[in-house]
């Protein structure tokens, strides 16, 4: 989901951080080959959705000023 679709940037970031932490805890106990397979599948899914990812990123870049992001922060979105 693009941040442009979320009106509360702080809440969005906190939610993403919580989910990332939960995923890291879950992955910590997974054996190597299973992690590698997950990474391969994740990479394939990302490659298959490049257009969607780039479209969402463009919306984020366009919305950045309305969230009070600095020019440097907006540059990082690009």
Jmol script that loads the backbone (N, CA, C; Angstrom):
load data "model"
ATOM      1  N   UNK A   1       0.841  -1.170   0.000  1.00  0.00           N
ATOM      2  CA  UNK A   1       0.000   0.000   0.000  1.00  0.00           C
ATOM      3  C   UNK A   1       0.891   1.240   0.000  1.00  0.00           C
ATOM      4  N   UNK A   2       0.574   2.178  -0.839  1.00  0.00           N
ATOM      5  CA  UNK A   2       1.318   3.431  -0.896  1.00  0.00           C
ATOM      6  C   UNK A   2       0.971   4.287   0.318  1.00  0.00           C
ATOM      7  N   UNK A   3       1.961   4.988   0.825  1.00  0.00           N
ATOM      8  CA  UNK A   3       1.717   5.874   1.961  1.00  0.00           C
ATOM      9  C   UNK A   3       0.708   6.951   1.581  1.00  0.00           C
ATOM     10  N   UNK A   4       0.641   7.282   0.291  1.00  0.00           N
ATOM     11  CA  UNK A   4      -0.320   8.292  -0.150  1.00  0.00           C
ATOM     12  C   UNK A   4      -1.745   7.875   0.178  1.00  0.00           C
ATOM     13  N   UNK A   5      -1.978   6.581   0.379  1.00  0.00           N
ATOM     14  CA  UNK A   5      -3.308   6.098   0.719  1.00  0.00           C
ATOM     15  C   UNK A   5      -3.558   6.113   2.222  1.00  0.00           C
ATOM     16  N   UNK A   6      -2.552   6.436   3.011  1.00  0.00           N
ATOM     17  CA  UNK A   6      -2.660   6.475   4.470  1.00  0.00           C
ATOM     18  C   UNK A   6      -2.556   7.930   4.933  1.00  0.00           C
ATOM     19  N   UNK A   7      -3.575   8.455   5.586  1.00  0.00           N
ATOM     20  CA  UNK A   7      -3.518   9.860   5.990  1.00  0.00           C
ATOM     21  C   UNK A   7      -2.584  10.130   7.176  1.00  0.00           C
ATOM     22  N   UNK A   8      -2.230   9.122   7.952  1.00  0.00           N
ATOM     23  CA  UNK A   8      -1.416   9.326   9.147  1.00  0.00           C
ATOM     24  C   UNK A   8      -0.049   8.661   8.967  1.00  0.00           C
ATOM     25  N   UNK A   9       0.944   9.447   8.548  1.00  0.00           N
ATOM     26  CA  UNK A   9       2.268   8.914   8.244  1.00  0.00           C
ATOM     27  C   UNK A   9       2.909   8.247   9.454  1.00  0.00           C
ATOM     28  N   UNK A  10       2.800   8.857  10.627  1.00  0.00           N
ATOM     29  CA  UNK A  10       3.405   8.277  11.830  1.00  0.00           C
ATOM     30  C   UNK A  10       2.802   6.910  12.132  1.00  0.00           C
ATOM     31  N   UNK A  11       1.480   6.802  12.082  1.00  0.00           N
ATOM     32  CA  UNK A  11       0.819   5.532  12.364  1.00  0.00           C
ATOM     33  C   UNK A  11       1.197   4.479  11.329  1.00  0.00           C
ATOM     34  N   UNK A  12       1.269   4.891  10.081  1.00  0.00           N
ATOM     35  CA  UNK A  12       1.665   3.971   9.007  1.00  0.00           C
ATOM     36  C   UNK A  12       3.069   3.420   9.274  1.00  0.00           C
ATOM     37  N   UNK A  13       4.007   4.296   9.610  1.00  0.00           N
ATOM     38  CA  UNK A  13       5.381   3.875   9.874  1.00  0.00           C
ATOM     39  C   UNK A  13       5.467   2.954  11.085  1.00  0.00           C
ATOM     40  N   UNK A  14       4.726   3.273  12.139  1.00  0.00           N
ATOM     41  CA  UNK A  14       4.709   2.409  13.315  1.00  0.00           C
ATOM     42  C   UNK A  14       4.151   1.029  12.984  1.00  0.00           C
ATOM     43  N   UNK A  15       3.112   0.990  12.168  1.00  0.00           N
ATOM     44  CA  UNK A  15       2.519  -0.286  11.780  1.00  0.00           C
ATOM     45  C   UNK A  15       3.501  -1.119  10.954  1.00  0.00           C
ATOM     46  N   UNK A  16       4.167  -0.498  10.006  1.00  0.00           N
ATOM     47  CA  UNK A  16       5.154  -1.208   9.184  1.00  0.00           C
ATOM     48  C   UNK A  16       6.289  -1.734  10.062  1.00  0.00           C
ATOM     49  N   UNK A  17       6.752  -0.918  10.996  1.00  0.00           N
ATOM     50  CA  UNK A  17       7.835  -1.338  11.889  1.00  0.00           C
ATOM     51  C   UNK A  17       7.412  -2.519  12.762  1.00  0.00           C
ATOM     52  N   UNK A  18       6.195  -2.486  13.283  1.00  0.00           N
ATOM     53  CA  UNK A  18       5.702  -3.599  14.110  1.00  0.00           C
ATOM     54  C   UNK A  18       5.615  -4.892  13.300  1.00  0.00           C
ATOM     55  N   UNK A  19       5.107  -4.776  12.080  1.00  0.00           N
ATOM     56  CA  UNK A  19       4.991  -5.973  11.244  1.00  0.00           C
ATOM     57  C   UNK A  19       6.361  -6.502  10.845  1.00  0.00           C
ATOM     58  N   UNK A  20       7.306  -5.618  10.576  1.00  0.00           N
ATOM     59  CA  UNK A  20       8.664  -6.053  10.231  1.00  0.00           C
ATOM     60  C   UNK A  20       9.324  -6.757  11.413  1.00  0.00           C
ATOM     61  N   UNK A  21       9.118  -6.226  12.599  1.00  0.00           N
ATOM     62  CA  UNK A  21       9.690  -6.851  13.788  1.00  0.00           C
ATOM     63  C   UNK A  21       9.092  -8.237  14.006  1.00  0.00           C
ATOM     64  N   UNK A  22       7.780  -8.349  13.879  1.00  0.00           N
ATOM     65  CA  UNK A  22       7.125  -9.649  14.052  1.00  0.00           C
ATOM     66  C   UNK A  22       7.646 -10.650  13.020  1.00  0.00           C
ATOM     67  N   UNK A  23       7.843 -10.206  11.797  1.00  0.00           N
ATOM     68  CA  UNK A  23       8.362 -11.095  10.757  1.00  0.00           C
ATOM     69  C   UNK A  23       9.789 -11.518  11.066  1.00  0.00           C
ATOM     70  N   UNK A  24      10.595 -10.608  11.575  1.00  0.00           N
ATOM     71  CA  UNK A  24      11.985 -10.956  11.883  1.00  0.00           C
ATOM     72  C   UNK A  24      12.058 -11.980  13.006  1.00  0.00           C
ATOM     73  N   UNK A  25      11.171 -11.855  13.981  1.00  0.00           N
ATOM     74  CA  UNK A  25      11.125 -12.831  15.076  1.00  0.00           C
ATOM     75  C   UNK A  25      10.727 -14.200  14.532  1.00  0.00           C
ATOM     76  N   UNK A  26       9.717 -14.218  13.666  1.00  0.00           N
ATOM     77  CA  UNK A  26       9.257 -15.483  13.087  1.00  0.00           C
ATOM     78  C   UNK A  26      10.335 -16.125  12.222  1.00  0.00           C
ATOM     79  N   UNK A  27      11.064 -15.322  11.468  1.00  0.00           N
ATOM     80  CA  UNK A  27      12.090 -15.857  10.571  1.00  0.00           C
ATOM     81  C   UNK A  27      13.358 -16.290  11.298  1.00  0.00           C
ATOM     82  N   UNK A  28      13.569 -15.796  12.492  1.00  0.00           N
ATOM     83  CA  UNK A  28      14.805 -16.112  13.220  1.00  0.00           C
ATOM     84  C   UNK A  28      14.971 -17.608  13.461  1.00  0.00           C
ATOM     85  N   UNK A  29      13.878 -18.314  13.627  1.00  0.00           N
ATOM     86  CA  UNK A  29      13.969 -19.741  13.922  1.00  0.00           C
ATOM     87  C   UNK A  29      13.810 -20.646  12.710  1.00  0.00           C
ATOM     88  N   UNK A  30      13.708 -20.064  11.528  1.00  0.00           N
ATOM     89  CA  UNK A  30      13.492 -20.858  10.320  1.00  0.00           C
ATOM     90  C   UNK A  30      14.835 -21.307   9.749  1.00  0.00           C
ATOM     91  N   UNK A  31      14.895 -22.560   9.291  1.00  0.00           N
ATOM     92  CA  UNK A  31      16.156 -23.094   8.760  1.00  0.00           C
ATOM     93  C   UNK A  31      16.526 -22.408   7.442  1.00  0.00           C
ATOM     94  N   UNK A  32      17.797 -22.468   7.115  1.00  0.00           N
ATOM     95  CA  UNK A  32      18.370 -21.739   5.985  1.00  0.00           C
ATOM     96  C   UNK A  32      17.702 -21.968   4.648  1.00  0.00           C
ATOM     97  N   UNK A  33      17.477 -23.226   4.265  1.00  0.00           N
ATOM     98  CA  UNK A  33      16.908 -23.487   2.937  1.00  0.00           C
ATOM     99  C   UNK A  33      15.492 -22.939   2.819  1.00  0.00           C
ATOM    100  N   UNK A  34      14.727 -23.013   3.890  1.00  0.00           N
ATOM    101  CA  UNK A  34      13.375 -22.466   3.854  1.00  0.00           C
ATOM    102  C   UNK A  34      13.419 -20.944   3.688  1.00  0.00           C
ATOM    103  N   UNK A  35      14.349 -20.292   4.386  1.00  0.00           N
ATOM    104  CA  UNK A  35      14.513 -18.843   4.221  1.00  0.00           C
ATOM    105  C   UNK A  35      14.905 -18.514   2.782  1.00  0.00           C
ATOM    106  N   UNK A  36      15.825 -19.301   2.219  1.00  0.00           N
ATOM    107  CA  UNK A  36      16.260 -19.053   0.844  1.00  0.00           C
ATOM    108  C   UNK A  36      15.100 -19.190  -0.138  1.00  0.00           C
ATOM    109  N   UNK A  37      14.265 -20.192   0.063  1.00  0.00           N
ATOM    110  CA  UNK A  37      13.105 -20.380  -0.809  1.00  0.00           C
ATOM    111  C   UNK A  37      12.145 -19.210  -0.672  1.00  0.00           C
ATOM    112  N   UNK A  38      11.937 -18.759   0.557  1.00  0.00           N
ATOM    113  CA  UNK A  38      11.073 -17.593   0.771  1.00  0.00           C
ATOM    114  C   UNK A  38      11.636 -16.371   0.047  1.00  0.00           C
ATOM    115  N   UNK A  39      12.946 -16.175   0.135  1.00  0.00           N
ATOM    116  CA  UNK A  39      13.577 -15.038  -0.543  1.00  0.00           C
ATOM    117  C   UNK A  39      13.422 -15.144  -2.063  1.00  0.00           C
ATOM    118  N   UNK A  40      13.601 -16.333  -2.611  1.00  0.00           N
ATOM    119  CA  UNK A  40      13.436 -16.524  -4.057  1.00  0.00           C
ATOM    120  C   UNK A  40      12.000 -16.202  -4.485  1.00  0.00           C
ATOM    121  N   UNK A  41      11.036 -16.704  -3.724  1.00  0.00           N
ATOM    122  CA  UNK A  41       9.633 -16.435  -4.058  1.00  0.00           C
ATOM    123  C   UNK A  41       9.297 -14.950  -3.914  1.00  0.00           C
ATOM    124  N   UNK A  42       9.831 -14.317  -2.887  1.00  0.00           N
ATOM    125  CA  UNK A  42       9.587 -12.885  -2.680  1.00  0.00           C
ATOM    126  C   UNK A  42      10.170 -12.075  -3.833  1.00  0.00           C
ATOM    127  N   UNK A  43      11.377 -12.417  -4.252  1.00  0.00           N
ATOM    128  CA  UNK A  43      12.012 -11.716  -5.370  1.00  0.00           C
ATOM    129  C   UNK A  43      11.197 -11.888  -6.648  1.00  0.00           C
ATOM    130  N   UNK A  44      10.712 -13.098  -6.895  1.00  0.00           N
ATOM    131  CA  UNK A  44       9.904 -13.351  -8.093  1.00  0.00           C
ATOM    132  C   UNK A  44       8.612 -12.536  -8.063  1.00  0.00           C
ATOM    133  N   UNK A  45       7.991 -12.468  -6.889  1.00  0.00           N
ATOM    134  CA  UNK A  45       6.746 -11.696  -6.776  1.00  0.00           C
ATOM    135  C   UNK A  45       7.002 -10.212  -6.982  1.00  0.00           C
ATOM    136  N   UNK A  46       8.107  -9.710  -6.445  1.00  0.00           N
ATOM    137  CA  UNK A  46       8.440  -8.299  -6.658  1.00  0.00           C
ATOM    138  C   UNK A  46       8.687  -8.015  -8.141  1.00  0.00           C
ATOM    139  N   UNK A  47       9.449  -8.900  -8.801  1.00  0.00           N
ATOM    140  CA  UNK A  47       9.720  -8.702 -10.225  1.00  0.00           C
ATOM    141  C   UNK A  47       8.428  -8.734 -11.039  1.00  0.00           C
ATOM    142  N   UNK A  48       7.480  -9.557 -10.648  1.00  0.00           N
ATOM    143  CA  UNK A  48       6.228  -9.655 -11.403  1.00  0.00           C
ATOM    144  C   UNK A  48       5.319  -8.445 -11.187  1.00  0.00           C
ATOM    145  N   UNK A  49       5.631  -7.647 -10.168  1.00  0.00           N
ATOM    146  CA  UNK A  49       4.762  -6.498  -9.852  1.00  0.00           C
ATOM    147  C   UNK A  49       5.517  -5.170  -9.904  1.00  0.00           C
ATOM    148  N   UNK A  50       6.564  -5.109 -10.725  1.00  0.00           N
ATOM    149  CA  UNK A  50       7.377  -3.893 -10.823  1.00  0.00           C
ATOM    150  C   UNK A  50       6.514  -2.672 -11.130  1.00  0.00           C
ATOM    151  N   UNK A  51       5.619  -2.791 -12.086  1.00  0.00           N
ATOM    152  CA  UNK A  51       4.780  -1.644 -12.465  1.00  0.00           C
ATOM    153  C   UNK A  51       3.944  -1.158 -11.288  1.00  0.00           C
ATOM    154  N   UNK A  52       3.375  -2.090 -10.515  1.00  0.00           N
ATOM    155  CA  UNK A  52       2.574  -1.713  -9.345  1.00  0.00           C
ATOM    156  C   UNK A  52       3.421  -0.994  -8.295  1.00  0.00           C
ATOM    157  N   UNK A  53       4.623  -1.509  -8.052  1.00  0.00           N
ATOM    158  CA  UNK A  53       5.521  -0.911  -7.062  1.00  0.00           C
ATOM    159  C   UNK A  53       5.919   0.497  -7.497  1.00  0.00           C
ATOM    160  N   UNK A  54       6.271   0.657  -8.772  1.00  0.00           N
ATOM    161  CA  UNK A  54       6.672   1.974  -9.268  1.00  0.00           C
ATOM    162  C   UNK A  54       5.510   2.968  -9.237  1.00  0.00           C
ATOM    163  N   UNK A  55       4.308   2.508  -9.527  1.00  0.00           N
ATOM    164  CA  UNK A  55       3.128   3.381  -9.466  1.00  0.00           C
ATOM    165  C   UNK A  55       2.867   3.832  -8.030  1.00  0.00           C
ATOM    166  N   UNK A  56       2.950   2.897  -7.089  1.00  0.00           N
ATOM    167  CA  UNK A  56       2.755   3.253  -5.675  1.00  0.00           C
ATOM    168  C   UNK A  56       3.829   4.219  -5.210  1.00  0.00           C
ATOM    169  N   UNK A  57       5.066   4.011  -5.645  1.00  0.00           N
ATOM    170  CA  UNK A  57       6.153   4.909  -5.252  1.00  0.00           C
ATOM    171  C   UNK A  57       5.930   6.311  -5.819  1.00  0.00           C
ATOM    172  N   UNK A  58       5.464   6.395  -7.050  1.00  0.00           N
ATOM    173  CA  UNK A  58       5.183   7.700  -7.640  1.00  0.00           C
ATOM    174  C   UNK A  58       4.125   8.438  -6.828  1.00  0.00           C
ATOM    175  N   UNK A  59       3.082   7.717  -6.411  1.00  0.00           N
ATOM    176  CA  UNK A  59       2.056   8.353  -5.557  1.00  0.00           C
ATOM    177  C   UNK A  59       2.670   8.844  -4.246  1.00  0.00           C
ATOM    178  N   UNK A  60       3.560   8.057  -3.668  1.00  0.00           N
ATOM    179  CA  UNK A  60       4.222   8.461  -2.429  1.00  0.00           C
ATOM    180  C   UNK A  60       5.052   9.719  -2.630  1.00  0.00           C
ATOM    181  N   UNK A  61       5.813   9.764  -3.714  1.00  0.00           N
ATOM    182  CA  UNK A  61       6.652  10.941  -4.003  1.00  0.00           C
ATOM    183  C   UNK A  61       5.769  12.172  -4.190  1.00  0.00           C
ATOM    184  N   UNK A  62       4.677  12.015  -4.919  1.00  0.00           N
ATOM    185  CA  UNK A  62       3.776  13.145  -5.149  1.00  0.00           C
ATOM    186  C   UNK A  62       3.100  13.616  -3.864  1.00  0.00           C
ATOM    187  N   UNK A  63       2.820  12.702  -2.950  1.00  0.00           N
ATOM    188  CA  UNK A  63       2.151  13.049  -1.697  1.00  0.00           C
ATOM    189  C   UNK A  63       3.110  13.549  -0.630  1.00  0.00           C
ATOM    190  N   UNK A  64       4.406  13.343  -0.818  1.00  0.00           N
ATOM    191  CA  UNK A  64       5.401  13.660   0.216  1.00  0.00           C
ATOM    192  C   UNK A  64       5.270  15.076   0.778  1.00  0.00           C
ATOM    193  N   UNK A  65       5.105  16.099  -0.051  1.00  0.00           N
ATOM    194  CA  UNK A  65       5.003  17.452   0.523  1.00  0.00           C
ATOM    195  C   UNK A  65       3.826  17.604   1.491  1.00  0.00           C
ATOM    196  N   UNK A  66       2.728  16.906   1.246  1.00  0.00           N
ATOM    197  CA  UNK A  66       1.568  17.042   2.128  1.00  0.00           C
ATOM    198  C   UNK A  66       1.797  16.394   3.489  1.00  0.00           C
ATOM    199  N   UNK A  67       2.846  15.560   3.602  1.00  0.00           N
ATOM    200  CA  UNK A  67       3.200  14.938   4.872  1.00  0.00           C
ATOM    201  C   UNK A  67       4.305  15.714   5.579  1.00  0.00           C
ATOM    202  N   UNK A  68       4.723  16.826   4.992  1.00  0.00           N
ATOM    203  CA  UNK A  68       5.754  17.646   5.609  1.00  0.00           C
ATOM    204  C   UNK A  68       7.158  17.077   5.459  1.00  0.00           C
ATOM    205  N   UNK A  69       7.362  16.183   4.502  1.00  0.00           N
ATOM    206  CA  UNK A  69       8.693  15.616   4.305  1.00  0.00           C
ATOM    207  C   UNK A  69       9.619  16.645   3.661  1.00  0.00           C
ATOM    208  N   UNK A  70      10.860  16.624   4.074  1.00  0.00           N
ATOM    209  CA  UNK A  70      11.847  17.538   3.506  1.00  0.00           C
ATOM    210  C   UNK A  70      12.179  17.110   2.083  1.00  0.00           C
ATOM    211  N   UNK A  71      12.881  17.980   1.363  1.00  0.00           N
ATOM    212  CA  UNK A  71      13.317  17.634   0.006  1.00  0.00           C
ATOM    213  C   UNK A  71      14.217  16.397   0.038  1.00  0.00           C
ATOM    214  N   UNK A  72      15.077  16.302   1.054  1.00  0.00           N
ATOM    215  CA  UNK A  72      15.972  15.145   1.171  1.00  0.00           C
ATOM    216  C   UNK A  72      15.179  13.859   1.399  1.00  0.00           C
ATOM    217  N   UNK A  73      14.166  13.915   2.237  1.00  0.00           N
ATOM    218  CA  UNK A  73      13.348  12.727   2.495  1.00  0.00           C
ATOM    219  C   UNK A  73      12.580  12.331   1.233  1.00  0.00           C
ATOM    220  N   UNK A  74      12.087  13.318   0.506  1.00  0.00           N
ATOM    221  CA  UNK A  74      11.384  13.038  -0.739  1.00  0.00           C
ATOM    222  C   UNK A  74      12.335  12.417  -1.751  1.00  0.00           C
ATOM    223  N   UNK A  75      13.570  12.915  -1.793  1.00  0.00           N
ATOM    224  CA  UNK A  75      14.583  12.340  -2.691  1.00  0.00           C
ATOM    225  C   UNK A  75      14.792  10.866  -2.396  1.00  0.00           C
ATOM    226  N   UNK A  76      14.799  10.487  -1.124  1.00  0.00           N
ATOM    227  CA  UNK A  76      14.987   9.073  -0.769  1.00  0.00           C
ATOM    228  C   UNK A  76      13.840   8.206  -1.274  1.00  0.00           C
ATOM    229  N   UNK A  77      12.643   8.768  -1.375  1.00  0.00           N
ATOM    230  CA  UNK A  77      11.523   8.014  -1.936  1.00  0.00           C
ATOM    231  C   UNK A  77      11.728   7.731  -3.416  1.00  0.00           C
ATOM    232  N   UNK A  78      12.408   8.665  -4.095  1.00  0.00           N
ATOM    233  CA  UNK A  78      12.663   8.467  -5.524  1.00  0.00           C
ATOM    234  C   UNK A  78      13.629   7.345  -5.710  1.00  0.00           C
TER     235      UNK A  78
END
end "model"
wireframe off; spacefill off
backbone 0.3
color backbone group
